Amino acid sequence: MSCAVLCRLDELGEGQARGFDPHGKGADILFALRHRGEVRVYRNLCPHLLVPLEYRKDRFLSADGQWVVCYAHGARFRPQDGTCVHGPCRGLALQSLAHQEKDGWLLLPLAQLDG
């Protein structure tokens, strides 16, 4: 199984998120975050209008790091499961992506990005 190396796990601090462009096409199509010690990876796509979430590089979270925010609509998503709890897509969720943590690195199996 082919995996993309996203970053070292210690580069993703608590309450932080980072965007990634595993295909090198110039846009972050996914992001990873650490919330309550757990790493999660999601597609960078709001379920409301299918637009990217951040307003500038790596700005996926609220100022306090407690919510994933779609800056186009103000929607708020729970970091632990991606469910929208406020905004036009309430009840919908971000698409979670499987990842691996190996030898201190965050890896993403690429097959799930196809299609």
N, C-alpha and C positions, 0 to 999 in steps of 0.2 A: 504494500500500500504506500503510495507516494504522499509525503507530508510536506507542508510548508513550515519552515521554522519562523515563528512570529517574533519572539523575543525571549530574553532570559526571564524567568519567573520573578527574580528579585528586582526587575525593572518595572514591575507592575505593582505599585504600592496600594495599600488599603485605601479605598475611596477614590481610586484613580481608574481612568480608562484610556486606552490607546487604539487608534484606528490602524488598519493594515490593508495593504494592496498586494495580495499574494501573487497576482498575475502581472504586476508591474505596468498597469495601464493608466496610472495617473490619478486614481480615485480610490479612497478607502472603501472597500465593499463590505468590510466586517470590522468589528471592534471587540476588544477583550476588556474586562473589568475585574477588579477584585473587590468583593463586598463580604464583610464578616469573615474574612480569611479564605473565601471560596472564589475561584476563578470561573468566570462565565464568558462564553463567546457567542455573539449574535451577529446576524446580518445587519448591515447599516442601511436599514430600510424601514421607514415608518409604515405601519399597516393601513394608515388612513389614506394617503395619496401616493404611497410608494416613492417617497423622496428620502434623501439622506437625512439623518437626524441632526448632525452637528452643524454649527454655524461657522466654525473654523477648526482647523486641525486639532484633533483629540478633545474637542469640547462636547462630550456626550453626556456628562453628568451635571446635576444641579450644583450650585456653589458649595453646598455642604457635603456633596458626594453621596447623598442618600437616594437619589432618583436618577434614572435615565430620562433625558428630556429630548423631545423633538422640538427644535427651536423654530421650525416653520409654523407649528400649530400650538405649542405650549403643552402638548400631551406629556404626561408623566407615566413612567413605567417602573415597576418594581425590579430592582437589579437582580434579585435572586431567581426570578422566573420569567421576566420580560412582559408580564401582564400590565396592560394599560389600566390605570386606576383613576385617571383624570384626563379629560379632553375628548375630542371627537371620535376617537377609536376605543373608547372605554369598553373593557371586556375582551378586546382583541389582544394579541401578544406579538412581541418580536420573535423572529425565527431564531431559535437556538441552534448552535452548531456544535457538533461533537469535537472535542479536542483531547489532546494527550499532554501529560506533564511527565517529562522524561529527562533525567540527569540535569535538572535545573532549567530546562527549556520548555517553552510553550509551543506545541506543535499542532498543526491543523491538517487532518486528512483531506486532501484536495478533491477526492471523488465527489464529496457532498456539494461542491460548488458548481458542478456540471449540470447543465439543464436548466 
